[in-house]
Amino acid sequence: RTYGDGAAAKVSCTLETGRTHQIRVHLASKGAPCLPDPVYGAAQPTAPVRAAIARSGLARQTLHAAVLGFRHPVTGEALRFSSEFPPDLAALEVELMSL
């Protein structure tokens, strides 16, 4: 889903491996850095997107692992964890929808 005529987007990724740093690097290399990302973001978000971030009170990067799974390194048991969309990101999404 895009917001503000493509000024921001909500994406879903399925990762085989990866750490936060790698996710940020790969998205930025495709011209779609995480919001806000002062390290890998090539440019500042547009003024309306910056205002939406400020209004939402977001104080972190916009990364969320909805599902995380791996095999336990000792027992080999398949483990799976899920997490609801967090309130701070939901608040940002509401602000972005108004763009």
C-alpha positions in Angstrom: 0.0 0.0 0.0 1.3 3.5 -0.9 0.6 6.8 0.9 0.8 10.3 -0.3 1.2 9.6 -4.0 4.0 7.2 -3.4 5.9 9.2 -0.7 5.7 6.2 1.6 4.6 2.6 1.4 3.9 -0.3 3.6 5.6 -3.5 2.4 5.7 -7.1 3.4 8.8 -9.1 3.0 9.5 -12.8 3.5 13.1 -13.3 4.6 15.1 -16.5 4.5 17.8 -15.0 6.7 18.7 -11.5 7.8 19.2 -9.1 10.5 17.7 -5.6 10.9 20.8 -4.1 9.3 20.5 -6.3 6.3 16.8 -5.6 5.8 17.5 -1.8 6.0 20.5 -2.1 3.5 18.5 -4.1 1.0 15.4 -1.9 1.1 17.5 1.2 0.7 19.4 -0.3 -2.2 16.0 -0.6 -4.0 15.2 3.1 -3.3 12.8 2.2 -0.5 14.5 2.9 2.8 12.8 2.3 6.1 11.2 5.3 7.8 13.0 7.1 9.4 16.5 5.8 8.6 19.2 8.4 9.0 21.9 5.8 8.2 20.7 4.1 5.0 17.9 6.5 3.9 19.4 8.2 0.8 17.3 11.3 1.4 14.9 12.8 3.9 11.3 11.7 3.6 9.0 14.4 2.1 7.8 17.1 4.4 4.3 15.6 4.7 5.8 12.2 5.6 8.1 13.9 8.2 5.1 15.7 9.6 3.1 12.4 9.8 6.0 10.8 11.7 6.1 13.7 14.1 2.3 13.6 14.7 2.3 9.9 15.3 5.0 10.2 17.9 7.1 7.4 16.3 10.5 7.2 18.0 12.0 4.2 16.1 12.4 2.7 12.7 9.4 1.3 11.0 10.4 -2.4 11.2 8.1 -5.0 12.6 8.5 -8.8 12.6 4.9 -10.1 12.4 6.2 -13.7 12.3 9.5 -15.1 13.3 10.4 -18.8 13.1 13.5 -20.9 13.4 14.8 -24.3 14.6 16.0 -24.4 18.2 19.8 -24.9 18.0 19.9 -27.6 20.6 16.6 -29.5 20.4 15.9 -29.0 16.7 12.3 -28.1 17.6 10.6 -25.7 15.1 9.7 -22.5 16.9 7.3 -19.9 15.6 6.4 -16.6 17.2 3.9 -14.0 16.1 3.3 -10.4 17.1 0.4 -8.0 16.4 1.0 -4.7 14.6 2.3 -2.4 17.3 0.3 0.7 18.3 3.1 3.2 17.3 3.2 1.9 13.8 -0.6 1.8 13.6 -0.6 5.5 14.7 1.8 6.3 11.9 -0.3 4.4 9.4 -3.3 6.4 10.3 -1.3 9.6 9.8 0.0 8.4 6.4 -3.5 7.5 5.3 -4.4 11.2 5.6 -1.8 12.3 3.0 
